[in-house]
Amino acid sequence: MSNDDAGGDEVILDAPNFIRVYKSGRVERFLPVDFAPPSTDAATGVSSKDVSILPQAGVSARIYLPPPASGGAHRAKLPVLVFFHGGGFCLGSAFDAAVHGHANRLAAGTGAIVVSVEYRLAPECPVPALYGDAWAALQWVAAHAGGQGPEPWLTAHADFGRVHLGGESAGANIAHHAAMRAGAEDPGHGVRVNSLILIHPYFLGGDNNSETDEMGVALLREMVRLWPVVCPGTSGCDDPWINPVAEGAPSLSALGCRRVLVCVAGKDAMRGRGTVYCEELKGSGWRGEVEAWEADGQGHGFHLLLPMSKEAMAQVTAIAEFLSRR
């Protein structure tokens, strides 16, 4: 272990370029959040606002409402996508400008109400404890079924027969575990999870089988080093929390939805884990449909770095087409 030269505070956990944790409990994060306020997006017409889910715990969300179709005043009932941002479980925010922009584009492209969850971060709220925030968010959405609940955008406009879970990177991992819990437990009010969307999922273990570049290899190395920081006491990269197909992991046959889309990127060092997830899901006895979509030549999280690229727009289109099929 090393010491902080500034005050002798011992470093107990260190993931360079991401996060550093000190014995005193102090946490340094090295990727700051570029905060974007809720708004009506000029490019898409999508409106957004912030809502509280668990006030005592600081769990909240930014909710996105697409404009009426063709500019008309009448709205048909809209599907709901409960979405979790990435950031290795310890970084990022639903309120970050890149995440906010992506949520706007998802809402516009899919015609869904997007509930982008601001969950608590590790190590203050480590894995698996932070999975509870995701479940609370799904329960909060479900509580609006039948016209109940505090959020009028949901009570007035949501189709609770089309509730979906999704996320990117670590958020995809969170979405997977929420869907597994939905297979064993009812989120309430008769709501069922329809579909699961995993974008560049943060899964580890085994061979990755990816044609990645040097940057992708470096990212994977950092993600491996990050894992024990966000999940103290983990058994390693074959821990079922980070490797859902590991020996001893709960069977994917219990996944609590009927359709899954896995989006991978050709140069993402974790691409292979997404592919294996699809294969294992198909062979698990799960009675659902799984699809894979790949962005050739792109790296992990490219849609946040290059949001207007043709590949990023194609990924949103693929998600929209997937959600349009029932």
Solvent accessible surface area in square Angstrom, and as a share of the most:
residue,aa,sasa,rsa
1,M,179,0.80
2,S,65,0.42
3,N,100,0.51
4,D,28,0.15
5,D,148,0.77
6,A,97,0.75
7,G,66,0.64
8,G,52,0.50
9,D,28,0.14
10,E,56,0.25
11,V,9,0.05
12,I,62,0.31
13,L,52,0.26
14,D,56,0.29
15,A,0,0.00
16,P,39,0.24
17,N,102,0.52
18,F,23,0.10
19,I,0,0.00
20,R,73,0.26
21,V,10,0.06
22,Y,5,0.02
23,K,141,0.60
24,S,84,0.54
25,G,51,0.49
26,R,99,0.36
27,V,34,0.19
28,E,53,0.24
29,R,84,0.31
30,F,74,0.31
31,L,97,0.48
32,P,123,0.77
33,V,69,0.40
34,D,94,0.49
35,F,122,0.51
36,A,13,0.10
37,P,82,0.52
38,P,50,0.31
39,S,52,0.33
40,T,91,0.53
41,D,35,0.18
42,A,110,0.85
43,A,96,0.75
44,T,38,0.22
45,G,28,0.27
46,V,0,0.00
47,S,31,0.20
48,S,11,0.07
49,K,57,0.24
50,D,63,0.33
51,V,22,0.13
52,S,61,0.39
53,I,15,0.07
54,L,48,0.24
55,P,102,0.64
56,Q,152,0.68
57,A,27,0.21
58,G,52,0.50
59,V,1,0.00
60,S,24,0.15
61,A,0,0.00
62,R,0,0.00
63,I,0,0.00
64,Y,0,0.00
65,L,9,0.04
66,P,7,0.04
67,P,57,0.36
68,P,33,0.21
69,A,86,0.67
70,S,126,0.82
71,G,73,0.70
72,G,33,0.32
73,A,106,0.82
74,H,154,0.69
75,R,63,0.23
76,A,69,0.53
77,K,105,0.44
78,L,28,0.14
79,P,10,0.07
80,V,0,0.00
81,L,1,0.01
82,V,0,0.00
83,F,4,0.02
84,F,0,0.00
85,H,0,0.00
86,G,13,0.12
87,G,24,0.23
88,G,2,0.02
89,F,0,0.00
90,C,0,0.00
91,L,6,0.03
92,G,24,0.23
93,S,7,0.04
94,A,0,0.00
95,F,32,0.14
96,D,24,0.12
97,A,38,0.30
98,A,38,0.29
99,V,12,0.07
100,H,16,0.07
101,G,16,0.16
102,H,3,0.01
103,A,2,0.02
104,N,6,0.03
105,R,52,0.19
106,L,1,0.00
107,A,0,0.00
108,A,44,0.34
109,G,40,0.38
110,T,23,0.13
111,G,26,0.25
112,A,0,0.00
113,I,0,0.00
114,V,0,0.00
115,V,0,0.00
116,S,0,0.00
117,V,0,0.00
118,E,35,0.15
119,Y,6,0.02
120,R,92,0.33
121,L,37,0.18
122,A,0,0.00
123,P,24,0.15
124,E,109,0.49
125,C,11,0.07
126,P,40,0.25
127,V,3,0.02
128,P,59,0.37
129,A,55,0.43
130,L,0,0.00
131,Y,23,0.09
132,G,33,0.31
133,D,1,0.00
134,A,1,0.00
135,W,6,0.02
136,A,15,0.11
137,A,0,0.00
138,L,0,0.00
139,Q,75,0.33
140,W,30,0.11
141,V,0,0.00
142,A,0,0.00
143,A,32,0.25
144,H,0,0.00
145,A,14,0.11
146,G,74,0.71
147,G,50,0.48
148,Q,112,0.50
149,G,38,0.37
150,P,103,0.65
151,E,11,0.05
152,P,77,0.48
153,W,47,0.16
154,L,0,0.00
155,T,36,0.21
156,A,54,0.42
157,H,39,0.18
158,A,6,0.04
159,D,33,0.17
160,F,34,0.14
161,G,57,0.55
162,R,38,0.14
163,V,0,0.00
164,H,4,0.02
165,L,0,0.00
166,G,0,0.00
167,G,0,0.00
168,E,4,0.02
169,S,12,0.08
170,A,0,0.00
171,G,0,0.00
172,A,0,0.00
173,N,0,0.00
174,I,1,0.00
175,A,0,0.00
176,H,3,0.01
177,H,25,0.11
178,A,5,0.04
179,A,0,0.00
180,M,28,0.12
181,R,97,0.35
182,A,16,0.12
183,G,41,0.39
184,A,96,0.74
185,E,74,0.33
186,D,68,0.35
187,P,7,0.04
188,G,20,0.20
189,H,119,0.53
190,G,59,0.57
191,V,3,0.02
192,R,148,0.54
193,V,9,0.05
194,N,15,0.08
195,S,0,0.00
196,L,0,0.00
197,I,1,0.01
198,L,0,0.00
199,I,0,0.00
200,H,2,0.01
201,P,2,0.01
202,Y,0,0.00
203,F,2,0.01
204,L,3,0.01
205,G,10,0.10
206,G,62,0.60
207,D,121,0.63
208,N,31,0.16
209,N,120,0.61
210,S,27,0.17
211,E,156,0.70
212,T,38,0.22
213,D,64,0.33
214,E,153,0.69
215,M,158,0.70
216,G,9,0.09
217,V,70,0.40
218,A,33,0.26
219,L,51,0.25
220,L,34,0.17
221,R,133,0.49
222,E,24,0.11
223,M,6,0.03
224,V,58,0.33
225,R,115,0.42
226,L,0,0.00
227,W,1,0.00
228,P,60,0.38
229,V,4,0.03
230,V,0,0.00
231,C,6,0.03
232,P,77,0.48
233,G,85,0.82
234,T,28,0.16
235,S,101,0.65
236,G,24,0.23
237,C,41,0.25
238,D,87,0.45
239,D,13,0.07
240,P,45,0.28
241,W,94,0.33
242,I,0,0.00
243,N,5,0.03
244,P,8,0.05
245,V,41,0.23
246,A,12,0.09
247,E,178,0.80
248,G,76,0.73
249,A,21,0.16
250,P,90,0.57
251,S,65,0.42
252,L,11,0.05
253,S,49,0.32
254,A,52,0.40
255,L,8,0.04
256,G,17,0.16
257,C,13,0.08
258,R,109,0.40
259,R,7,0.03
260,V,0,0.00
261,L,4,0.02
262,V,0,0.00
263,C,0,0.00
264,V,7,0.04
265,A,0,0.00
266,G,10,0.09
267,K,81,0.34
268,D,3,0.01
269,A,5,0.04
270,M,3,0.01
271,R,51,0.18
272,G,1,0.01
273,R,17,0.06
274,G,0,0.00
275,T,42,0.24
276,V,39,0.23
277,Y,2,0.01
278,C,8,0.05
279,E,103,0.46
280,E,83,0.37
281,L,0,0.00
282,K,136,0.58
283,G,68,0.66
284,S,35,0.23
285,G,56,0.53
286,W,22,0.08
287,R,233,0.85
288,G,31,0.30
289,E,107,0.48
290,V,22,0.13
291,E,59,0.26
292,A,73,0.57
293,W,61,0.22
294,E,65,0.29
295,A,3,0.02
296,D,110,0.57
297,G,43,0.41
298,Q,31,0.14
299,G,29,0.28
300,H,34,0.15
301,G,14,0.13
302,F,6,0.03
303,H,3,0.01
304,L,46,0.23
305,L,139,0.69
306,L,100,0.50
307,P,41,0.26
308,M,125,0.56
309,S,27,0.17
310,K,154,0.65
311,E,40,0.18
312,A,2,0.02
313,M,92,0.41
314,A,43,0.33
315,Q,0,0.00
316,V,16,0.09
317,T,69,0.40
318,A,15,0.11
319,I,1,0.01
320,A,19,0.14
321,E,96,0.43
322,F,1,0.01
323,L,9,0.04
324,S,82,0.53
325,R,108,0.39
326,R,179,0.65
